[in-house]
Amino acid sequence: MKIAKVETIRPLDHPNILWILLHDDQGNVGLGETFFGQSVIEEYVHASAAPILLGLKSALPEIAHLALTPYAGFQGGGVEQRTLGGIDIGLWDLWGKRTNLPVVDLLGGGVRDDIKIYNTCAGPDYVRKTTSQHTKNWGLKGSADSSKWEDLTAFFERPAELARELLDSGIKGMKIWPFDPAAEATNGAYISQEDLSKTLKIFEKIRNEVGMEMDLMVELHGLWQRTPVEMIMHGLAEFNPVVEYFHFCRIMQLIF
């Protein structure tokens, strides 16, 4: 599979998203997507990644991945890795079109007919304009001008109603992050009993509405230090949450 052209598209209305289009020598196009730092990722795509892709005799996903993996640089959430992720999506999409097969078949075939999903309770304006993960960039809106899709405002203002809407639509998991404002106020060093009690009421309202039918996931964003984390975890215990895995590991490292 030979790559003939690498193209990028930057949507003006959502400047954190970058689409990567990979054209092969047979006229097929694979679409990849990446997020955060659109302009710097685009520069890396064209200055560093594209020359490598265009020079490969075969740009199958695994071959391209090895060729594009940098010797130095961030191997987690950095520009290189976000670029590689977007290109990888595009290569698999392209390989599926060339073979006229679903990507799931190329990856070994499906093993189940359905899969459980959850809703990340954000909205269309969430982290839309800058790469800052901060309440100022959440796109929060008051009840009067909130759209039906603005789930972040909803989990703060009407958590029970949101949980019921999700459950009734067949979604049995929801992820929320109501502790973040308190973390920002103290850099994660302290949470007052008032803030803790106020935030726990969100979970109480959800459980009172839908009981244990809903998997309730708590995103803590790795913002907290040990003492407030222990307070939060003890407070949450009665609501049986499913703590988001990556940050749960971070919490365990802090505690133990």
N, C-alpha and C positions, 0 to 999 in steps of 0.2 A: 504494500500500500504506500504509494508515493504522494507526499504532500506537495501541491503545486502553488498554493497561495494561503497566506494567513491574514485574516481580516479581523478587526475589532470594531464593535459598535458601542458607543457611550450614550445611553438614554439621558437626555437633558433633565427630564422630570424626576429622575431617581439616580443622582450622581454617585451613588456607592456601588451600583451594579455595572459590570462589564461583561458583554457577550463576546465570545471568541468563536469565529467561524473558520473552520478548517476545510479547504477545498482540495480534493484529490485530483489525480490526472485523468479521471473518468467522468468528471463533472458532478460528483457527489459532494455534498456539504454537510459537515458535522457541526453541531451547535454545542458549545460549552458555556458555562456561566461561572463567574466568580464575584466576590463581594468584598467591600472595604478597600479604600485607597485606589479608586478606579484609575486615576491618572498615572500613578506610579506603576501599577500592575500593567497598564497598557504599554508604558515605556519599556518595561522588562520583557513583555511579550515580543515586541518588535526588535528591540536592541539585542536581546540575549537568546530568547527561546526560538523565535522564528528562523534565524540562520541555522540552528541545529536541526530543526524539523525539516527544513527545505533541503538540507544536505543528507538526510537519511535515505538510504536505498529502500528501506522498509520502515514505515512509521507505525507499526502495530503498537497497541497500547503499552505492552510491557517493554518493548525495545525502546520506545520513545521515553518512557518513564526513567529508565536507566540512563539514557543519554542526557536527559534534562535535569537529573538530580544534581544539585550543585555540590562542589567539593567543600565550599565554605559558605556560610550564611545560615539564616534561621531555618530550622527544620520543623517548625511547628506552625505558628500563625503568621510567619513573615511573608514578604512579597513573593519570594521564590516559591514557597509552598502553595500560596493561594493561586499563583499563576499555573503551577503544575496541576493543581486540582481542576481548574477550569479547562485546561488543555486535555486532561485525561477524560473528562466528561465528553468533550467534543470528539476525541479519537474513538471512544466506544460507540458514540452515535454514528460516526462515519463508518466504522467497521460493520455495524449493524445494517446500514444502508447498502454497503457493497455486497454483503452476503445475503441480503434480503431476509434476515433473521432478527427476531427480538433480541435485545441485549441480554435478557435473562437466559436465553438459550446459549448464547456465546459464553456466558459465565458459568455454565454447567447445568442450567435448567432449573425450573421452579420446583420447590419442595413443599409448597402449601397453596391452597386455593384462596386463602384470605390471610390478612395480617392485621394485628391490632394497631391502631393509630392513636395519637394524642394531638391535641391542639395547643400550639404555642400561642398564648393569649396576648398577641400584639395586634397592631393595626397597620394600615397602609402608610402611615407617616412615621412609623417606628424606625429610628436611626436612619433617617432618610437623607439628610443634607450633609452631615459630617460623620467622621469615623469615631467620634466621641461617644462612648457608652455611658450616658449620664441622663438623669431624669429630664434635663433641659432638652434633650434630643429624642424624647420618647414620643412626641406628637400627641401628648395628652390633650383631650378636649373635654369641656364640660358637657353635662347631660344634654343641654339644649341643642348643641350642634354636633353631637357624636353620631356617626353613622352606625348602621346595624353591624358593620364589620369591625368596629373599633373595640376589640376585645380587651385591650389594655385598660382603657378607661372603664370598661364594664367590670373587670375583676376588682377594681377599686371601689366603684360606686354601686354596682348591683351584682355582686358575686353569685348570689343564689339564683337569680334569673339567668345569668350566663351559663351556670352549671346545668340548669334545667334545659336550656336551649341546646346545649351541646349533647347532653344525654339523649334528648328526644330525637336528635338527628343521627344518632348511632355512634357518636364519639364518646368513648368511655375513659378518656384520660385528658387532663388539662394541666398545663405548666404555667405557673405564675411566679412573680418575683416582687411581692409587696414589701419585703424588708430592705430593698435597695435605698429608698430615701433616708431611712435611719442610718444605714451604713455610710452614706455620703456625708451626713451631718457630723460624724465623728471619725471619719476615715476607718470605720470598722472597729474602733477601739472600745465602744461602749454602746449599749442599748438600754434606755430607761425602761422601767416597769410600765410606764404609761404608753410608750411606743410599742412595747412588746404586746401588751394587752390589746391595744387598738388594732394591731396587725393580726393578732390571732383571731379576732372577731370575724375576719374575712373567711378564715378556714371554718370557723364555727357555723357561719351562715351557709356555706357550701354543704357541709356535712348534714346540717338540719334539713336542707332541701333534697339532697339526692342520696344521703346515707353513704354506704360503702360501695355503691354501684360505680362511683367515679374514682379512677386512679388520680390522686391529687399529687402533682409533682411540684417541688419547690426549687426554684433556681436561685442560688445564693451568689452566683457570679464570683466566687472566691474573694469576696470583699471583707470578710470578717476575721478578727483575731480570736484566739482561743476562748477567752472568758465569755464574750457575748454569744459565740457560737454554741457553747454549752447551754446557755440560757434559752436560746432559740430552739435548740433541739429538744430540750426538756419540755418547753412550752408546746411544741408541735406534736409530741408523742401521742397525746390522746386522739389526734386526728388521723393517725396512721398514714403519714405522707410517704410518697416515693421520692426520695431526695435525688436530684439529678446527679447521675453517676460520677461524672468527672469531678464535680465540685464536692461530692460526698467524699471522694478519695482525698481531696485537698483538706477537707475538714478533719478526717481521721488522722492525717499527718500532723495537723495542728494540735489535736487533742492528745495523741499518743506519742 
